[in-house]
């Protein structure tokens, strides 16, 4: 269960593009996982009520921005796949580059906003929590038979 939570939470945190409005089951799971992640951060950082409310609001805004940009990136890639001429591909590559920059800008905005909410020490803890989640996902994907382990199969 922890491994499943880790996978879905990471995908949500990173603005997963597979969650579409037409897939209500995924949306429901995404919402539940978002709440679990927010709770885990709140507990892990010992946030006061006001800090937690501010964090939740900002996190949701940033997640929505990431989601929208991820959808734009997917649309651009789909267009690239169908592009008929070099000029169209060139324009789409320029659009893609801009969208990647926008996505990275949201990541930078997250650091700025969360640092203001958490302060220095807890911001570091927050980033470490996210890193650990990413590492668990990488380990699970590299060796799906042993979730959370990066050791080779025996």
Phi and psi in radians as a Rosetta constraint file:
Dihedral C 1 N 2 CA 2 C 2 CIRCULARHARMONIC -1.103 0.35
Dihedral N 2 CA 2 C 2 N 3 CIRCULARHARMONIC -0.697 0.35
Dihedral C 2 N 3 CA 3 C 3 CIRCULARHARMONIC -1.134 0.35
Dihedral N 3 CA 3 C 3 N 4 CIRCULARHARMONIC -0.730 0.35
Dihedral C 3 N 4 CA 4 C 4 CIRCULARHARMONIC -1.110 0.35
Dihedral N 4 CA 4 C 4 N 5 CIRCULARHARMONIC -0.768 0.35
Dihedral C 4 N 5 CA 5 C 5 CIRCULARHARMONIC -1.035 0.35
Dihedral N 5 CA 5 C 5 N 6 CIRCULARHARMONIC -0.757 0.35
Dihedral C 5 N 6 CA 6 C 6 CIRCULARHARMONIC -1.042 0.35
Dihedral N 6 CA 6 C 6 N 7 CIRCULARHARMONIC -0.815 0.35
Dihedral C 6 N 7 CA 7 C 7 CIRCULARHARMONIC -1.078 0.35
Dihedral N 7 CA 7 C 7 N 8 CIRCULARHARMONIC -0.924 0.35
Dihedral C 7 N 8 CA 8 C 8 CIRCULARHARMONIC -1.163 0.35
Dihedral N 8 CA 8 C 8 N 9 CIRCULARHARMONIC -0.658 0.35
Dihedral C 8 N 9 CA 9 C 9 CIRCULARHARMONIC -1.120 0.35
Dihedral N 9 CA 9 C 9 N 10 CIRCULARHARMONIC -0.753 0.35
Dihedral C 9 N 10 CA 10 C 10 CIRCULARHARMONIC -1.077 0.35
Dihedral N 10 CA 10 C 10 N 11 CIRCULARHARMONIC -0.808 0.35
Dihedral C 10 N 11 CA 11 C 11 CIRCULARHARMONIC -1.061 0.35
Dihedral N 11 CA 11 C 11 N 12 CIRCULARHARMONIC -0.676 0.35
Dihedral C 11 N 12 CA 12 C 12 CIRCULARHARMONIC -1.154 0.35
Dihedral N 12 CA 12 C 12 N 13 CIRCULARHARMONIC -0.837 0.35
Dihedral C 12 N 13 CA 13 C 13 CIRCULARHARMONIC -1.027 0.35
Dihedral N 13 CA 13 C 13 N 14 CIRCULARHARMONIC -0.681 0.35
Dihedral C 13 N 14 CA 14 C 14 CIRCULARHARMONIC -1.461 0.35
Dihedral N 14 CA 14 C 14 N 15 CIRCULARHARMONIC 0.124 0.35
Dihedral C 14 N 15 CA 15 C 15 CIRCULARHARMONIC 1.337 0.35
Dihedral N 15 CA 15 C 15 N 16 CIRCULARHARMONIC 0.849 0.35
Dihedral C 15 N 16 CA 16 C 16 CIRCULARHARMONIC -0.874 0.35
Dihedral N 16 CA 16 C 16 N 17 CIRCULARHARMONIC 2.311 0.35
Dihedral C 16 N 17 CA 17 C 17 CIRCULARHARMONIC -1.550 0.35
Dihedral N 17 CA 17 C 17 N 18 CIRCULARHARMONIC -0.116 0.35
Dihedral C 17 N 18 CA 18 C 18 CIRCULARHARMONIC -1.440 0.35
Dihedral N 18 CA 18 C 18 N 19 CIRCULARHARMONIC -0.212 0.35
Dihedral C 18 N 19 CA 19 C 19 CIRCULARHARMONIC -1.460 0.35
Dihedral N 19 CA 19 C 19 N 20 CIRCULARHARMONIC 1.862 0.35
Dihedral C 19 N 20 CA 20 C 20 CIRCULARHARMONIC -1.931 0.35
Dihedral N 20 CA 20 C 20 N 21 CIRCULARHARMONIC 2.709 0.35
Dihedral C 20 N 21 CA 21 C 21 CIRCULARHARMONIC -1.042 0.35
Dihedral N 21 CA 21 C 21 N 22 CIRCULARHARMONIC -0.405 0.35
Dihedral C 21 N 22 CA 22 C 22 CIRCULARHARMONIC -1.360 0.35
Dihedral N 22 CA 22 C 22 N 23 CIRCULARHARMONIC -0.132 0.35
Dihedral C 22 N 23 CA 23 C 23 CIRCULARHARMONIC -1.987 0.35
Dihedral N 23 CA 23 C 23 N 24 CIRCULARHARMONIC 1.456 0.35
Dihedral C 23 N 24 CA 24 C 24 CIRCULARHARMONIC -1.155 0.35
Dihedral N 24 CA 24 C 24 N 25 CIRCULARHARMONIC -0.520 0.35
Dihedral C 24 N 25 CA 25 C 25 CIRCULARHARMONIC -1.118 0.35
Dihedral N 25 CA 25 C 25 N 26 CIRCULARHARMONIC -0.732 0.35
Dihedral C 25 N 26 CA 26 C 26 CIRCULARHARMONIC -1.180 0.35
Dihedral N 26 CA 26 C 26 N 27 CIRCULARHARMONIC -0.716 0.35
Dihedral C 26 N 27 CA 27 C 27 CIRCULARHARMONIC -1.078 0.35
Dihedral N 27 CA 27 C 27 N 28 CIRCULARHARMONIC -0.722 0.35
Dihedral C 27 N 28 CA 28 C 28 CIRCULARHARMONIC -1.122 0.35
Dihedral N 28 CA 28 C 28 N 29 CIRCULARHARMONIC -0.790 0.35
Dihedral C 28 N 29 CA 29 C 29 CIRCULARHARMONIC -1.097 0.35
Dihedral N 29 CA 29 C 29 N 30 CIRCULARHARMONIC -0.711 0.35
Dihedral C 29 N 30 CA 30 C 30 CIRCULARHARMONIC -1.051 0.35
Dihedral N 30 CA 30 C 30 N 31 CIRCULARHARMONIC -0.767 0.35
Dihedral C 30 N 31 CA 31 C 31 CIRCULARHARMONIC -1.108 0.35
Dihedral N 31 CA 31 C 31 N 32 CIRCULARHARMONIC -0.770 0.35
Dihedral C 31 N 32 CA 32 C 32 CIRCULARHARMONIC -1.127 0.35
Dihedral N 32 CA 32 C 32 N 33 CIRCULARHARMONIC -0.718 0.35
Dihedral C 32 N 33 CA 33 C 33 CIRCULARHARMONIC -1.191 0.35
Dihedral N 33 CA 33 C 33 N 34 CIRCULARHARMONIC -0.626 0.35
Dihedral C 33 N 34 CA 34 C 34 CIRCULARHARMONIC -1.048 0.35
Dihedral N 34 CA 34 C 34 N 35 CIRCULARHARMONIC -0.775 0.35
Dihedral C 34 N 35 CA 35 C 35 CIRCULARHARMONIC -1.101 0.35
Dihedral N 35 CA 35 C 35 N 36 CIRCULARHARMONIC -0.713 0.35
Dihedral C 35 N 36 CA 36 C 36 CIRCULARHARMONIC -1.114 0.35
Dihedral N 36 CA 36 C 36 N 37 CIRCULARHARMONIC -0.738 0.35
Dihedral C 36 N 37 CA 37 C 37 CIRCULARHARMONIC -1.112 0.35
Dihedral N 37 CA 37 C 37 N 38 CIRCULARHARMONIC -0.796 0.35
Dihedral C 37 N 38 CA 38 C 38 CIRCULARHARMONIC -1.074 0.35
Dihedral N 38 CA 38 C 38 N 39 CIRCULARHARMONIC -0.716 0.35
Dihedral C 38 N 39 CA 39 C 39 CIRCULARHARMONIC -1.112 0.35
Dihedral N 39 CA 39 C 39 N 40 CIRCULARHARMONIC -0.784 0.35
Dihedral C 39 N 40 CA 40 C 40 CIRCULARHARMONIC -1.066 0.35
Dihedral N 40 CA 40 C 40 N 41 CIRCULARHARMONIC -0.765 0.35
Dihedral C 40 N 41 CA 41 C 41 CIRCULARHARMONIC -1.130 0.35
Dihedral N 41 CA 41 C 41 N 42 CIRCULARHARMONIC -0.785 0.35
Dihedral C 41 N 42 CA 42 C 42 CIRCULARHARMONIC -1.031 0.35
Dihedral N 42 CA 42 C 42 N 43 CIRCULARHARMONIC -0.792 0.35
Dihedral C 42 N 43 CA 43 C 43 CIRCULARHARMONIC -1.205 0.35
Dihedral N 43 CA 43 C 43 N 44 CIRCULARHARMONIC -0.788 0.35
Dihedral C 43 N 44 CA 44 C 44 CIRCULARHARMONIC -1.103 0.35
Dihedral N 44 CA 44 C 44 N 45 CIRCULARHARMONIC -0.582 0.35
Dihedral C 44 N 45 CA 45 C 45 CIRCULARHARMONIC -1.734 0.35
Dihedral N 45 CA 45 C 45 N 46 CIRCULARHARMONIC 0.033 0.35
Dihedral C 45 N 46 CA 46 C 46 CIRCULARHARMONIC 0.893 0.35
Dihedral N 46 CA 46 C 46 N 47 CIRCULARHARMONIC 0.933 0.35
Dihedral C 46 N 47 CA 47 C 47 CIRCULARHARMONIC -1.274 0.35
Dihedral N 47 CA 47 C 47 N 48 CIRCULARHARMONIC 2.457 0.35
Dihedral C 47 N 48 CA 48 C 48 CIRCULARHARMONIC -1.310 0.35
Dihedral N 48 CA 48 C 48 N 49 CIRCULARHARMONIC 2.845 0.35
Dihedral C 48 N 49 CA 49 C 49 CIRCULARHARMONIC -0.935 0.35
Dihedral N 49 CA 49 C 49 N 50 CIRCULARHARMONIC -0.828 0.35
Dihedral C 49 N 50 CA 50 C 50 CIRCULARHARMONIC -1.128 0.35
Dihedral N 50 CA 50 C 50 N 51 CIRCULARHARMONIC -0.717 0.35
Dihedral C 50 N 51 CA 51 C 51 CIRCULARHARMONIC -1.110 0.35
Dihedral N 51 CA 51 C 51 N 52 CIRCULARHARMONIC -0.733 0.35
Dihedral C 51 N 52 CA 52 C 52 CIRCULARHARMONIC -1.103 0.35
Dihedral N 52 CA 52 C 52 N 53 CIRCULARHARMONIC -0.767 0.35
Dihedral C 52 N 53 CA 53 C 53 CIRCULARHARMONIC -1.079 0.35
Dihedral N 53 CA 53 C 53 N 54 CIRCULARHARMONIC -0.760 0.35
Dihedral C 53 N 54 CA 54 C 54 CIRCULARHARMONIC -1.127 0.35
Dihedral N 54 CA 54 C 54 N 55 CIRCULARHARMONIC -0.805 0.35
Dihedral C 54 N 55 CA 55 C 55 CIRCULARHARMONIC -1.019 0.35
Dihedral N 55 CA 55 C 55 N 56 CIRCULARHARMONIC -0.842 0.35
Dihedral C 55 N 56 CA 56 C 56 CIRCULARHARMONIC -1.012 0.35
Dihedral N 56 CA 56 C 56 N 57 CIRCULARHARMONIC -0.829 0.35
Dihedral C 56 N 57 CA 57 C 57 CIRCULARHARMONIC -1.075 0.35
Dihedral N 57 CA 57 C 57 N 58 CIRCULARHARMONIC -0.817 0.35
Dihedral C 57 N 58 CA 58 C 58 CIRCULARHARMONIC -1.182 0.35
Dihedral N 58 CA 58 C 58 N 59 CIRCULARHARMONIC -0.699 0.35
Dihedral C 58 N 59 CA 59 C 59 CIRCULARHARMONIC -1.067 0.35
Dihedral N 59 CA 59 C 59 N 60 CIRCULARHARMONIC -0.767 0.35
Dihedral C 59 N 60 CA 60 C 60 CIRCULARHARMONIC -1.145 0.35
Dihedral N 60 CA 60 C 60 N 61 CIRCULARHARMONIC -0.688 0.35
Dihedral C 60 N 61 CA 61 C 61 CIRCULARHARMONIC -1.081 0.35
Dihedral N 61 CA 61 C 61 N 62 CIRCULARHARMONIC -0.809 0.35
Dihedral C 61 N 62 CA 62 C 62 CIRCULARHARMONIC -1.134 0.35
Dihedral N 62 CA 62 C 62 N 63 CIRCULARHARMONIC -0.703 0.35
Dihedral C 62 N 63 CA 63 C 63 CIRCULARHARMONIC -1.095 0.35
Dihedral N 63 CA 63 C 63 N 64 CIRCULARHARMONIC -0.716 0.35
Dihedral C 63 N 64 CA 64 C 64 CIRCULARHARMONIC -1.127 0.35
Dihedral N 64 CA 64 C 64 N 65 CIRCULARHARMONIC -0.707 0.35
Dihedral C 64 N 65 CA 65 C 65 CIRCULARHARMONIC -1.079 0.35
Dihedral N 65 CA 65 C 65 N 66 CIRCULARHARMONIC -0.804 0.35
Dihedral C 65 N 66 CA 66 C 66 CIRCULARHARMONIC -1.062 0.35
Dihedral N 66 CA 66 C 66 N 67 CIRCULARHARMONIC -0.734 0.35
Dihedral C 66 N 67 CA 67 C 67 CIRCULARHARMONIC -1.087 0.35
Dihedral N 67 CA 67 C 67 N 68 CIRCULARHARMONIC -0.804 0.35
Dihedral C 67 N 68 CA 68 C 68 CIRCULARHARMONIC -1.091 0.35
Dihedral N 68 CA 68 C 68 N 69 CIRCULARHARMONIC -0.752 0.35
Dihedral C 68 N 69 CA 69 C 69 CIRCULARHARMONIC -1.163 0.35
Dihedral N 69 CA 69 C 69 N 70 CIRCULARHARMONIC -0.682 0.35
Dihedral C 69 N 70 CA 70 C 70 CIRCULARHARMONIC -1.056 0.35
Dihedral N 70 CA 70 C 70 N 71 CIRCULARHARMONIC -0.713 0.35
Dihedral C 70 N 71 CA 71 C 71 CIRCULARHARMONIC -1.118 0.35
Dihedral N 71 CA 71 C 71 N 72 CIRCULARHARMONIC -0.718 0.35
Dihedral C 71 N 72 CA 72 C 72 CIRCULARHARMONIC -1.093 0.35
Dihedral N 72 CA 72 C 72 N 73 CIRCULARHARMONIC -0.726 0.35
Dihedral C 72 N 73 CA 73 C 73 CIRCULARHARMONIC -1.081 0.35
Dihedral N 73 CA 73 C 73 N 74 CIRCULARHARMONIC -0.781 0.35
Dihedral C 73 N 74 CA 74 C 74 CIRCULARHARMONIC -1.069 0.35
Dihedral N 74 CA 74 C 74 N 75 CIRCULARHARMONIC -0.729 0.35
Dihedral C 74 N 75 CA 75 C 75 CIRCULARHARMONIC -1.104 0.35
Dihedral N 75 CA 75 C 75 N 76 CIRCULARHARMONIC -0.724 0.35
Dihedral C 75 N 76 CA 76 C 76 CIRCULARHARMONIC -1.119 0.35
Dihedral N 76 CA 76 C 76 N 77 CIRCULARHARMONIC -0.760 0.35
Dihedral C 76 N 77 CA 77 C 77 CIRCULARHARMONIC -1.115 0.35
Dihedral N 77 CA 77 C 77 N 78 CIRCULARHARMONIC -0.693 0.35
Dihedral C 77 N 78 CA 78 C 78 CIRCULARHARMONIC -1.077 0.35
Dihedral N 78 CA 78 C 78 N 79 CIRCULARHARMONIC -0.701 0.35
Dihedral C 78 N 79 CA 79 C 79 CIRCULARHARMONIC -1.150 0.35
Dihedral N 79 CA 79 C 79 N 80 CIRCULARHARMONIC -0.657 0.35
Dihedral C 79 N 80 CA 80 C 80 CIRCULARHARMONIC -1.053 0.35
Dihedral N 80 CA 80 C 80 N 81 CIRCULARHARMONIC -0.692 0.35
Dihedral C 80 N 81 CA 81 C 81 CIRCULARHARMONIC -1.092 0.35
Dihedral N 81 CA 81 C 81 N 82 CIRCULARHARMONIC -0.492 0.35
Dihedral C 81 N 82 CA 82 C 82 CIRCULARHARMONIC -1.797 0.35
Dihedral N 82 CA 82 C 82 N 83 CIRCULARHARMONIC -0.052 0.35
Dihedral C 82 N 83 CA 83 C 83 CIRCULARHARMONIC -1.081 0.35
Dihedral N 83 CA 83 C 83 N 84 CIRCULARHARMONIC 2.349 0.35
Dihedral C 83 N 84 CA 84 C 84 CIRCULARHARMONIC -1.670 0.35
Dihedral N 84 CA 84 C 84 N 85 CIRCULARHARMONIC -0.423 0.35
Dihedral C 84 N 85 CA 85 C 85 CIRCULARHARMONIC -2.383 0.35
Dihedral N 85 CA 85 C 85 N 86 CIRCULARHARMONIC 2.909 0.35
Dihedral C 85 N 86 CA 86 C 86 CIRCULARHARMONIC -1.084 0.35
Dihedral N 86 CA 86 C 86 N 87 CIRCULARHARMONIC -0.716 0.35
Dihedral C 86 N 87 CA 87 C 87 CIRCULARHARMONIC -1.076 0.35
Dihedral N 87 CA 87 C 87 N 88 CIRCULARHARMONIC -0.728 0.35
Dihedral C 87 N 88 CA 88 C 88 CIRCULARHARMONIC -1.118 0.35
Dihedral N 88 CA 88 C 88 N 89 CIRCULARHARMONIC -0.758 0.35
Dihedral C 88 N 89 CA 89 C 89 CIRCULARHARMONIC -1.083 0.35
Dihedral N 89 CA 89 C 89 N 90 CIRCULARHARMONIC -0.756 0.35
Dihedral C 89 N 90 CA 90 C 90 CIRCULARHARMONIC -1.039 0.35
Dihedral N 90 CA 90 C 90 N 91 CIRCULARHARMONIC -0.799 0.35
Dihedral C 90 N 91 CA 91 C 91 CIRCULARHARMONIC -1.094 0.35
Dihedral N 91 CA 91 C 91 N 92 CIRCULARHARMONIC -0.712 0.35
Dihedral C 91 N 92 CA 92 C 92 CIRCULARHARMONIC -1.182 0.35
Dihedral N 92 CA 92 C 92 N 93 CIRCULARHARMONIC -0.651 0.35
Dihedral C 92 N 93 CA 93 C 93 CIRCULARHARMONIC -1.112 0.35
Dihedral N 93 CA 93 C 93 N 94 CIRCULARHARMONIC -0.689 0.35
Dihedral C 93 N 94 CA 94 C 94 CIRCULARHARMONIC -1.115 0.35
Dihedral N 94 CA 94 C 94 N 95 CIRCULARHARMONIC -0.734 0.35
Dihedral C 94 N 95 CA 95 C 95 CIRCULARHARMONIC -1.112 0.35
Dihedral N 95 CA 95 C 95 N 96 CIRCULARHARMONIC -0.753 0.35
Dihedral C 95 N 96 CA 96 C 96 CIRCULARHARMONIC -1.038 0.35
Dihedral N 96 CA 96 C 96 N 97 CIRCULARHARMONIC -0.795 0.35
Dihedral C 96 N 97 CA 97 C 97 CIRCULARHARMONIC -1.026 0.35
Dihedral N 97 CA 97 C 97 N 98 CIRCULARHARMONIC -0.766 0.35
Dihedral C 97 N 98 CA 98 C 98 CIRCULARHARMONIC -1.108 0.35
Dihedral N 98 CA 98 C 98 N 99 CIRCULARHARMONIC -0.728 0.35
Dihedral C 98 N 99 CA 99 C 99 CIRCULARHARMONIC -1.145 0.35
Dihedral N 99 CA 99 C 99 N 100 CIRCULARHARMONIC -0.687 0.35
Dihedral C 99 N 100 CA 100 C 100 CIRCULARHARMONIC -1.094 0.35
Dihedral N 100 CA 100 C 100 N 101 CIRCULARHARMONIC -0.713 0.35
Dihedral C 100 N 101 CA 101 C 101 CIRCULARHARMONIC -1.080 0.35
Dihedral N 101 CA 101 C 101 N 102 CIRCULARHARMONIC -0.756 0.35
Dihedral C 101 N 102 CA 102 C 102 CIRCULARHARMONIC -1.077 0.35
Dihedral N 102 CA 102 C 102 N 103 CIRCULARHARMONIC -0.706 0.35
Dihedral C 102 N 103 CA 103 C 103 CIRCULARHARMONIC -1.105 0.35
Dihedral N 103 CA 103 C 103 N 104 CIRCULARHARMONIC -0.793 0.35
Dihedral C 103 N 104 CA 104 C 104 CIRCULARHARMONIC -1.129 0.35
Dihedral N 104 CA 104 C 104 N 105 CIRCULARHARMONIC -0.602 0.35
Dihedral C 104 N 105 CA 105 C 105 CIRCULARHARMONIC -1.080 0.35
Dihedral N 105 CA 105 C 105 N 106 CIRCULARHARMONIC -0.611 0.35
Dihedral C 105 N 106 CA 106 C 106 CIRCULARHARMONIC -1.166 0.35
Dihedral N 106 CA 106 C 106 N 107 CIRCULARHARMONIC -0.674 0.35
Dihedral C 106 N 107 CA 107 C 107 CIRCULARHARMONIC -1.083 0.35
Dihedral N 107 CA 107 C 107 N 108 CIRCULARHARMONIC -0.749 0.35
Dihedral C 107 N 108 CA 108 C 108 CIRCULARHARMONIC -1.159 0.35
Dihedral N 108 CA 108 C 108 N 109 CIRCULARHARMONIC -0.692 0.35
Dihedral C 108 N 109 CA 109 C 109 CIRCULARHARMONIC -1.071 0.35
Dihedral N 109 CA 109 C 109 N 110 CIRCULARHARMONIC -0.670 0.35
Dihedral C 109 N 110 CA 110 C 110 CIRCULARHARMONIC -1.038 0.35
Dihedral N 110 CA 110 C 110 N 111 CIRCULARHARMONIC -0.787 0.35
Dihedral C 110 N 111 CA 111 C 111 CIRCULARHARMONIC -1.071 0.35
Dihedral N 111 CA 111 C 111 N 112 CIRCULARHARMONIC -0.784 0.35
Dihedral C 111 N 112 CA 112 C 112 CIRCULARHARMONIC -1.104 0.35
Dihedral N 112 CA 112 C 112 N 113 CIRCULARHARMONIC -0.843 0.35
Dihedral C 112 N 113 CA 113 C 113 CIRCULARHARMONIC -1.192 0.35
Dihedral N 113 CA 113 C 113 N 114 CIRCULARHARMONIC -0.815 0.35
Dihedral C 113 N 114 CA 114 C 114 CIRCULARHARMONIC -1.200 0.35
Dihedral N 114 CA 114 C 114 N 115 CIRCULARHARMONIC -0.584 0.35
Dihedral C 114 N 115 CA 115 C 115 CIRCULARHARMONIC -1.105 0.35
Dihedral N 115 CA 115 C 115 N 116 CIRCULARHARMONIC -0.666 0.35
Dihedral C 115 N 116 CA 116 C 116 CIRCULARHARMONIC -1.163 0.35
Dihedral N 116 CA 116 C 116 N 117 CIRCULARHARMONIC -0.639 0.35
Dihedral C 116 N 117 CA 117 C 117 CIRCULARHARMONIC -1.321 0.35
Dihedral N 117 CA 117 C 117 N 118 CIRCULARHARMONIC -0.806 0.35
Dihedral C 117 N 118 CA 118 C 118 CIRCULARHARMONIC -1.554 0.35
Dihedral N 118 CA 118 C 118 N 119 CIRCULARHARMONIC -0.490 0.35
Dihedral C 118 N 119 CA 119 C 119 CIRCULARHARMONIC 1.486 0.35
Dihedral N 119 CA 119 C 119 N 120 CIRCULARHARMONIC 3.072 0.35
Dihedral C 119 N 120 CA 120 C 120 CIRCULARHARMONIC -1.109 0.35
Dihedral N 120 CA 120 C 120 N 121 CIRCULARHARMONIC -0.964 0.35
Dihedral C 120 N 121 CA 121 C 121 CIRCULARHARMONIC -1.114 0.35
Dihedral N 121 CA 121 C 121 N 122 CIRCULARHARMONIC -0.844 0.35
Dihedral C 121 N 122 CA 122 C 122 CIRCULARHARMONIC -1.238 0.35
Dihedral N 122 CA 122 C 122 N 123 CIRCULARHARMONIC -0.475 0.35
Dihedral C 122 N 123 CA 123 C 123 CIRCULARHARMONIC -1.119 0.35
Dihedral N 123 CA 123 C 123 N 124 CIRCULARHARMONIC -0.737 0.35
Dihedral C 123 N 124 CA 124 C 124 CIRCULARHARMONIC -1.064 0.35
Dihedral N 124 CA 124 C 124 N 125 CIRCULARHARMONIC -0.743 0.35
Dihedral C 124 N 125 CA 125 C 125 CIRCULARHARMONIC -1.096 0.35
Dihedral N 125 CA 125 C 125 N 126 CIRCULARHARMONIC -0.712 0.35
Dihedral C 125 N 126 CA 126 C 126 CIRCULARHARMONIC -1.054 0.35
Dihedral N 126 CA 126 C 126 N 127 CIRCULARHARMONIC -0.825 0.35
Dihedral C 126 N 127 CA 127 C 127 CIRCULARHARMONIC -1.109 0.35
Dihedral N 127 CA 127 C 127 N 128 CIRCULARHARMONIC -0.648 0.35
Dihedral C 127 N 128 CA 128 C 128 CIRCULARHARMONIC -1.168 0.35
Dihedral N 128 CA 128 C 128 N 129 CIRCULARHARMONIC -0.691 0.35
Dihedral C 128 N 129 CA 129 C 129 CIRCULARHARMONIC -1.018 0.35
Dihedral N 129 CA 129 C 129 N 130 CIRCULARHARMONIC -0.789 0.35
Dihedral C 129 N 130 CA 130 C 130 CIRCULARHARMONIC -1.155 0.35
Dihedral N 130 CA 130 C 130 N 131 CIRCULARHARMONIC -0.717 0.35
Dihedral C 130 N 131 CA 131 C 131 CIRCULARHARMONIC -1.080 0.35
Dihedral N 131 CA 131 C 131 N 132 CIRCULARHARMONIC -0.781 0.35
Dihedral C 131 N 132 CA 132 C 132 CIRCULARHARMONIC -1.066 0.35
Dihedral N 132 CA 132 C 132 N 133 CIRCULARHARMONIC -0.692 0.35
Dihedral C 132 N 133 CA 133 C 133 CIRCULARHARMONIC -1.101 0.35
Dihedral N 133 CA 133 C 133 N 134 CIRCULARHARMONIC -0.751 0.35
Dihedral C 133 N 134 CA 134 C 134 CIRCULARHARMONIC -1.088 0.35
Dihedral N 134 CA 134 C 134 N 135 CIRCULARHARMONIC -0.756 0.35
Dihedral C 134 N 135 CA 135 C 135 CIRCULARHARMONIC -1.115 0.35
Dihedral N 135 CA 135 C 135 N 136 CIRCULARHARMONIC -0.720 0.35
Dihedral C 135 N 136 CA 136 C 136 CIRCULARHARMONIC -1.071 0.35
Dihedral N 136 CA 136 C 136 N 137 CIRCULARHARMONIC -0.718 0.35
Dihedral C 136 N 137 CA 137 C 137 CIRCULARHARMONIC -1.122 0.35
Dihedral N 137 CA 137 C 137 N 138 CIRCULARHARMONIC -0.796 0.35
Dihedral C 137 N 138 CA 138 C 138 CIRCULARHARMONIC -1.022 0.35
Dihedral N 138 CA 138 C 138 N 139 CIRCULARHARMONIC -0.759 0.35
Dihedral C 138 N 139 CA 139 C 139 CIRCULARHARMONIC -1.095 0.35
Dihedral N 139 CA 139 C 139 N 140 CIRCULARHARMONIC -0.740 0.35
Dihedral C 139 N 140 CA 140 C 140 CIRCULARHARMONIC -1.169 0.35
Dihedral N 140 CA 140 C 140 N 141 CIRCULARHARMONIC -0.680 0.35
Dihedral C 140 N 141 CA 141 C 141 CIRCULARHARMONIC -1.251 0.35
Dihedral N 141 CA 141 C 141 N 142 CIRCULARHARMONIC -0.575 0.35
Dihedral C 141 N 142 CA 142 C 142 CIRCULARHARMONIC -1.350 0.35
Dihedral N 142 CA 142 C 142 N 143 CIRCULARHARMONIC -0.381 0.35
Dihedral C 142 N 143 CA 143 C 143 CIRCULARHARMONIC -2.587 0.35
Dihedral N 143 CA 143 C 143 N 144 CIRCULARHARMONIC 1.325 0.35
Dihedral C 143 N 144 CA 144 C 144 CIRCULARHARMONIC -1.094 0.35
Dihedral N 144 CA 144 C 144 N 145 CIRCULARHARMONIC -0.335 0.35
Dihedral C 144 N 145 CA 145 C 145 CIRCULARHARMONIC -1.350 0.35
Dihedral N 145 CA 145 C 145 N 146 CIRCULARHARMONIC -0.254 0.35
Dihedral C 145 N 146 CA 146 C 146 CIRCULARHARMONIC -2.347 0.35
Dihedral N 146 CA 146 C 146 N 147 CIRCULARHARMONIC 1.349 0.35
Dihedral C 146 N 147 CA 147 C 147 CIRCULARHARMONIC -0.931 0.35
Dihedral N 147 CA 147 C 147 N 148 CIRCULARHARMONIC 2.388 0.35
Dihedral C 147 N 148 CA 148 C 148 CIRCULARHARMONIC 1.414 0.35
Dihedral N 148 CA 148 C 148 N 149 CIRCULARHARMONIC 0.000 0.35
Dihedral C 148 N 149 CA 149 C 149 CIRCULARHARMONIC -2.012 0.35
Dihedral N 149 CA 149 C 149 N 150 CIRCULARHARMONIC 2.388 0.35
Dihedral C 149 N 150 CA 150 C 150 CIRCULARHARMONIC -1.813 0.35
Dihedral N 150 CA 150 C 150 N 151 CIRCULARHARMONIC 0.071 0.35
Dihedral C 150 N 151 CA 151 C 151 CIRCULARHARMONIC -1.278 0.35
Dihedral N 151 CA 151 C 151 N 152 CIRCULARHARMONIC 2.572 0.35
Dihedral C 151 N 152 CA 152 C 152 CIRCULARHARMONIC -1.181 0.35
Dihedral N 152 CA 152 C 152 N 153 CIRCULARHARMONIC 2.716 0.35
Dihedral C 152 N 153 CA 153 C 153 CIRCULARHARMONIC -1.145 0.35
Dihedral N 153 CA 153 C 153 N 154 CIRCULARHARMONIC 2.575 0.35
